[in-house]
Amino acid sequence: MTTKDCGAHHSHSSSCNRKIIRRVIRPIIIILFLIFLVIFLLWAILQPSKPRFILQDATVINFNVSGNPPKFLTSSFQITLSSRNPNDKFEIYYDRLDVYASYGNQLITSATAMPTTYQGHKEVFWSPYVGGNSVPVAPSNAVNLEQAHSLGAINLMLHLNGKVRWKVGTFITGKYHLHVRCPAFINFGNCSAGVKQQQNETSCLLSLGFNSFLAYVLYWAFFILLSVLVGVVISV
């Protein structure tokens, strides 16, 4: 075989390899593109939005800082928290919800468990009791809490922590983490009578794993599709 024949044979072999690669890669590209398109269309059609949480009010029932120096807090509040679902196509299941309060980035109450709640397209309300008996607190926080009590007002952060599932038609997603933070400025008023002295409705801050999950899926679908396209261009 001459050098010319060898070159022709090599060229023919390379051409065949490229055809095989195209036949294998092309269906993969089409499938990945369709997957990405379906995910994008679902996102565009459903347009998922986070539920909106609002702290309606808070009632101070008991509040006492004890110890010498001060280091324990005994407290009891009743709060009213609402959630509005802005999605017309999504329904929500709230699972394993716990509510508690913090002050100065420290937990100052025990966690109160709330029942599993189903939410359609209307508002839902919770009115749990939050508190604790002789909860240890940092000395600096204990002093500040005692001063706040004597002044008659306190700033707390109320937390709602748990899991959430989404229902679209008959499909129900897995569980995703939910964390709600509600700043509360509370006047003590007449604690013995349980007088409600919360300021006007307060919007809460929400961290939700569901939107992150959808963004994660979209990101990787796009990344895989782009990688395959680049690989095909290089091979050809």
C-alpha beads as a LAMMPS data file, in Angstrom:
LAMMPS data file: protein, C-alpha beads

236 atoms
235 bonds

1 atom types
1 bond types

-500.0 500.0 xlo xhi
-500.0 500.0 ylo yhi
-500.0 500.0 zlo zhi

Masses

1 110.0

Atoms # bond

1 1 1 0.000 0.000 0.000
2 1 1 1.422 3.390 -0.971
3 1 1 1.642 6.430 1.248
4 1 1 -1.175 8.000 -0.745
5 1 1 -3.390 4.941 -0.174
6 1 1 -2.627 5.002 3.566
7 1 1 -3.578 8.676 3.727
8 1 1 -6.820 8.002 1.902
9 1 1 -7.607 5.083 4.220
10 1 1 -6.908 7.218 7.300
11 1 1 -9.128 10.009 5.958
12 1 1 -11.951 7.543 5.276
13 1 1 -11.610 6.050 8.780
14 1 1 -11.738 9.500 10.411
15 1 1 -14.803 10.370 8.366
16 1 1 -16.538 7.173 9.494
17 1 1 -15.666 7.891 13.127
18 1 1 -17.143 11.374 12.875
19 1 1 -20.356 9.952 11.404
20 1 1 -20.617 7.428 14.231
21 1 1 -20.030 10.148 16.821
22 1 1 -22.721 12.304 15.230
23 1 1 -25.197 9.415 15.224
24 1 1 -24.541 8.725 18.911
25 1 1 -24.328 12.300 20.149
26 1 1 -27.214 13.782 18.176
27 1 1 -29.967 11.823 20.000
28 1 1 -28.335 12.660 23.342
29 1 1 -28.358 16.370 22.487
30 1 1 -31.989 16.195 21.429
31 1 1 -32.996 14.383 24.638
32 1 1 -31.085 16.831 26.847
33 1 1 -32.548 19.772 24.969
34 1 1 -36.077 18.410 25.412
35 1 1 -35.472 17.869 29.141
36 1 1 -34.194 21.415 29.510
37 1 1 -37.125 22.741 27.467
38 1 1 -39.668 20.881 29.611
39 1 1 -38.104 22.188 32.839
40 1 1 -38.012 25.724 31.470
41 1 1 -41.646 25.559 30.313
42 1 1 -42.745 24.194 33.695
43 1 1 -40.939 27.036 35.408
44 1 1 -42.453 29.630 33.038
45 1 1 -46.004 28.246 33.247
46 1 1 -46.164 27.512 36.963
47 1 1 -44.103 30.550 38.032
48 1 1 -43.570 29.320 41.607
49 1 1 -43.543 32.023 44.263
50 1 1 -42.709 31.758 47.924
51 1 1 -45.566 31.877 50.427
52 1 1 -45.803 35.119 52.380
53 1 1 -45.651 34.926 56.172
54 1 1 -46.924 37.699 58.449
55 1 1 -46.675 38.043 62.215
56 1 1 -50.133 39.309 63.155
57 1 1 -49.668 39.858 66.890
58 1 1 -48.036 38.612 70.091
59 1 1 -49.356 38.325 73.629
60 1 1 -46.982 38.446 76.611
61 1 1 -48.259 36.040 79.263
62 1 1 -45.184 35.627 81.444
63 1 1 -41.668 37.086 81.391
64 1 1 -39.178 36.725 84.224
65 1 1 -35.383 36.908 84.346
66 1 1 -33.905 35.133 87.387
67 1 1 -30.566 34.217 88.921
68 1 1 -27.816 36.174 90.643
69 1 1 -26.277 37.311 88.418
70 1 1 -29.226 37.007 85.960
71 1 1 -28.861 33.918 83.748
72 1 1 -32.277 32.231 83.372
73 1 1 -35.414 33.270 81.499
74 1 1 -38.924 32.003 82.135
75 1 1 -41.323 33.263 79.504
76 1 1 -44.588 32.590 77.730
77 1 1 -45.988 34.262 74.620
78 1 1 -48.884 33.555 72.341
79 1 1 -48.324 34.601 68.757
80 1 1 -50.550 34.687 65.698
81 1 1 -48.791 33.909 62.437
82 1 1 -50.376 33.766 58.993
83 1 1 -49.258 32.454 55.617
84 1 1 -50.620 33.383 52.202
85 1 1 -50.030 31.169 49.165
86 1 1 -49.693 33.389 46.052
87 1 1 -49.556 30.404 43.662
88 1 1 -52.734 29.517 41.769
89 1 1 -51.355 26.139 40.691
90 1 1 -49.474 25.081 43.842
91 1 1 -50.836 23.732 47.104
92 1 1 -48.648 23.395 50.181
93 1 1 -48.150 20.908 53.005
94 1 1 -46.262 22.182 56.063
95 1 1 -44.594 19.329 57.971
96 1 1 -42.703 19.150 61.273
97 1 1 -43.055 22.831 62.093
98 1 1 -41.344 24.201 65.202
99 1 1 -41.673 27.754 66.469
100 1 1 -39.306 29.424 68.943
101 1 1 -37.866 32.815 69.872
102 1 1 -34.334 34.182 69.913
103 1 1 -32.664 37.264 71.322
104 1 1 -29.168 38.449 70.474
105 1 1 -28.676 35.401 68.205
106 1 1 -29.416 33.074 71.140
107 1 1 -32.357 30.729 71.611
108 1 1 -34.382 31.960 74.603
109 1 1 -37.410 29.622 74.476
110 1 1 -38.061 25.964 73.910
111 1 1 -39.288 24.875 70.477
112 1 1 -43.051 24.415 70.209
113 1 1 -44.158 21.745 67.721
114 1 1 -47.112 22.567 65.473
115 1 1 -49.330 20.101 63.598
116 1 1 -48.949 19.305 59.902
117 1 1 -50.932 21.913 57.977
118 1 1 -52.413 21.844 54.483
119 1 1 -52.685 25.130 52.598
120 1 1 -54.694 25.544 49.421
121 1 1 -55.010 28.981 47.861
122 1 1 -56.229 30.780 50.969
123 1 1 -54.528 32.097 54.092
124 1 1 -53.806 29.814 57.016
125 1 1 -53.320 30.947 60.617
126 1 1 -51.399 29.529 63.557
127 1 1 -51.701 30.708 67.183
128 1 1 -49.108 28.700 69.132
129 1 1 -47.762 29.332 72.614
130 1 1 -44.009 29.937 72.729
131 1 1 -41.911 29.966 75.878
132 1 1 -39.698 28.095 78.277
133 1 1 -39.046 27.470 81.956
134 1 1 -35.675 28.643 83.340
135 1 1 -34.000 28.638 79.933
136 1 1 -30.244 29.384 80.302
137 1 1 -29.164 32.571 78.550
138 1 1 -25.825 34.319 78.149
139 1 1 -25.079 36.776 81.000
140 1 1 -25.009 39.760 78.645
141 1 1 -28.346 38.772 77.106
142 1 1 -29.848 38.172 80.547
143 1 1 -28.886 41.693 81.643
144 1 1 -30.310 43.187 78.442
145 1 1 -33.532 41.185 78.802
146 1 1 -33.935 42.370 82.397
147 1 1 -33.388 45.977 81.316
148 1 1 -35.871 45.561 78.457
149 1 1 -38.419 44.188 80.911
150 1 1 -37.988 47.168 83.230
151 1 1 -38.342 49.556 80.267
152 1 1 -41.503 47.756 79.131
153 1 1 -40.548 46.746 75.582
154 1 1 -38.375 44.185 73.847
155 1 1 -37.186 43.250 70.360
156 1 1 -37.309 39.520 69.649
157 1 1 -36.886 37.335 66.604
158 1 1 -39.540 34.644 66.199
159 1 1 -38.604 31.609 64.107
160 1 1 -40.653 29.010 62.268
161 1 1 -38.588 26.031 61.180
162 1 1 -39.676 22.859 59.412
163 1 1 -40.342 21.053 56.149
164 1 1 -42.612 21.898 53.244
165 1 1 -44.060 19.851 50.382
166 1 1 -45.647 21.202 47.204
167 1 1 -48.622 19.717 45.387
168 1 1 -49.185 20.342 41.668
169 1 1 -52.276 18.488 40.463
170 1 1 -51.834 14.961 41.811
171 1 1 -48.036 15.239 42.051
172 1 1 -46.508 15.917 45.479
173 1 1 -42.838 16.865 45.769
174 1 1 -40.361 15.690 48.357
175 1 1 -39.740 17.675 51.533
176 1 1 -37.753 20.913 51.440
177 1 1 -36.443 22.995 54.306
178 1 1 -38.421 26.012 55.458
179 1 1 -37.131 28.732 57.791
180 1 1 -39.148 31.839 58.619
181 1 1 -37.860 34.763 60.719
182 1 1 -40.273 37.350 62.094
183 1 1 -38.922 40.440 63.891
184 1 1 -41.208 41.391 66.779
185 1 1 -41.237 44.559 68.876
186 1 1 -43.343 43.783 71.943
187 1 1 -44.601 46.097 74.691
188 1 1 -45.186 44.181 77.876
189 1 1 -48.312 45.985 79.054
190 1 1 -50.199 44.184 81.813
191 1 1 -48.518 40.765 81.724
192 1 1 -50.742 39.357 84.459
193 1 1 -53.754 39.910 82.208
194 1 1 -52.005 38.646 79.117
195 1 1 -52.469 41.951 77.334
196 1 1 -51.613 41.868 73.645
197 1 1 -49.156 44.632 72.804
198 1 1 -47.587 43.710 69.467
199 1 1 -46.994 46.400 66.842
200 1 1 -48.828 46.350 63.508
201 1 1 -48.550 43.357 61.198
202 1 1 -44.949 42.513 60.399
203 1 1 -43.734 40.802 57.238
204 1 1 -41.422 37.874 57.862
205 1 1 -38.259 36.784 56.082
206 1 1 -38.409 33.393 54.384
207 1 1 -35.679 30.946 53.373
208 1 1 -37.041 28.128 51.243
209 1 1 -35.267 25.167 49.654
210 1 1 -37.821 24.647 46.858
211 1 1 -36.758 27.597 44.686
212 1 1 -33.114 26.654 45.194
213 1 1 -33.910 23.116 44.041
214 1 1 -35.554 24.304 40.812
215 1 1 -32.707 26.707 40.116
216 1 1 -30.240 23.863 40.773
217 1 1 -32.009 21.591 38.260
218 1 1 -32.111 24.321 35.623
219 1 1 -28.449 25.137 36.156
220 1 1 -27.252 21.550 35.741
221 1 1 -29.542 20.854 32.785
222 1 1 -28.098 23.895 31.028
223 1 1 -24.527 23.002 32.038
224 1 1 -24.812 19.422 30.721
225 1 1 -26.395 20.571 27.470
226 1 1 -23.697 23.196 26.949
227 1 1 -20.909 20.686 27.710
228 1 1 -22.264 18.199 25.177
229 1 1 -22.573 20.872 22.501
230 1 1 -18.990 21.999 23.100
231 1 1 -17.790 18.397 22.917
232 1 1 -19.528 17.857 19.582
233 1 1 -18.062 21.026 18.117
234 1 1 -14.547 20.022 19.194
235 1 1 -14.885 16.457 17.874
236 1 1 -16.122 17.660 14.496

Bonds

1 1 1 2
2 1 2 3
3 1 3 4
4 1 4 5
5 1 5 6
6 1 6 7
7 1 7 8
8 1 8 9
9 1 9 10
10 1 10 11
11 1 11 12
12 1 12 13
13 1 13 14
14 1 14 15
15 1 15 16
16 1 16 17
17 1 17 18
18 1 18 19
19 1 19 20
20 1 20 21
21 1 21 22
22 1 22 23
23 1 23 24
24 1 24 25
25 1 25 26
26 1 26 27
27 1 27 28
28 1 28 29
29 1 29 30
30 1 30 31
31 1 31 32
32 1 32 33
33 1 33 34
34 1 34 35
35 1 35 36
36 1 36 37
37 1 37 38
38 1 38 39
39 1 39 40
40 1 40 41
41 1 41 42
42 1 42 43
43 1 43 44
44 1 44 45
45 1 45 46
46 1 46 47
47 1 47 48
48 1 48 49
49 1 49 50
50 1 50 51
51 1 51 52
52 1 52 53
53 1 53 54
54 1 54 55
55 1 55 56
56 1 56 57
57 1 57 58
58 1 58 59
59 1 59 60
60 1 60 61
61 1 61 62
62 1 62 63
63 1 63 64
64 1 64 65
65 1 65 66
66 1 66 67
67 1 67 68
68 1 68 69
69 1 69 70
70 1 70 71
71 1 71 72
72 1 72 73
73 1 73 74
74 1 74 75
75 1 75 76
76 1 76 77
77 1 77 78
78 1 78 79
79 1 79 80
80 1 80 81
81 1 81 82
82 1 82 83
83 1 83 84
84 1 84 85
85 1 85 86
86 1 86 87
87 1 87 88
88 1 88 89
89 1 89 90
90 1 90 91
91 1 91 92
92 1 92 93
93 1 93 94
94 1 94 95
95 1 95 96
96 1 96 97
97 1 97 98
98 1 98 99
99 1 99 100
100 1 100 101
101 1 101 102
102 1 102 103
103 1 103 104
104 1 104 105
105 1 105 106
106 1 106 107
107 1 107 108
108 1 108 109
109 1 109 110
110 1 110 111
111 1 111 112
112 1 112 113
113 1 113 114
114 1 114 115
115 1 115 116
116 1 116 117
117 1 117 118
118 1 118 119
119 1 119 120
120 1 120 121
121 1 121 122
122 1 122 123
123 1 123 124
124 1 124 125
125 1 125 126
126 1 126 127
127 1 127 128
128 1 128 129
129 1 129 130
130 1 130 131
131 1 131 132
132 1 132 133
133 1 133 134
134 1 134 135
135 1 135 136
136 1 136 137
137 1 137 138
138 1 138 139
139 1 139 140
140 1 140 141
141 1 141 142
142 1 142 143
143 1 143 144
144 1 144 145
145 1 145 146
146 1 146 147
147 1 147 148
148 1 148 149
149 1 149 150
150 1 150 151
151 1 151 152
152 1 152 153
153 1 153 154
154 1 154 155
155 1 155 156
156 1 156 157
157 1 157 158
158 1 158 159
159 1 159 160
160 1 160 161
161 1 161 162
162 1 162 163
163 1 163 164
164 1 164 165
165 1 165 166
166 1 166 167
167 1 167 168
168 1 168 169
169 1 169 170
170 1 170 171
171 1 171 172
172 1 172 173
173 1 173 174
174 1 174 175
175 1 175 176
176 1 176 177
177 1 177 178
178 1 178 179
179 1 179 180
180 1 180 181
181 1 181 182
182 1 182 183
183 1 183 184
184 1 184 185
185 1 185 186
186 1 186 187
187 1 187 188
188 1 188 189
189 1 189 190
190 1 190 191
191 1 191 192
192 1 192 193
193 1 193 194
194 1 194 195
195 1 195 196
196 1 196 197
197 1 197 198
198 1 198 199
199 1 199 200
200 1 200 201
201 1 201 202
202 1 202 203
203 1 203 204
204 1 204 205
205 1 205 206
206 1 206 207
207 1 207 208
208 1 208 209
209 1 209 210
210 1 210 211
211 1 211 212
212 1 212 213
213 1 213 214
214 1 214 215
215 1 215 216
216 1 216 217
217 1 217 218
218 1 218 219
219 1 219 220
220 1 220 221
221 1 221 222
222 1 222 223
223 1 223 224
224 1 224 225
225 1 225 226
226 1 226 227
227 1 227 228
228 1 228 229
229 1 229 230
230 1 230 231
231 1 231 232
232 1 232 233
233 1 233 234
234 1 234 235
235 1 235 236
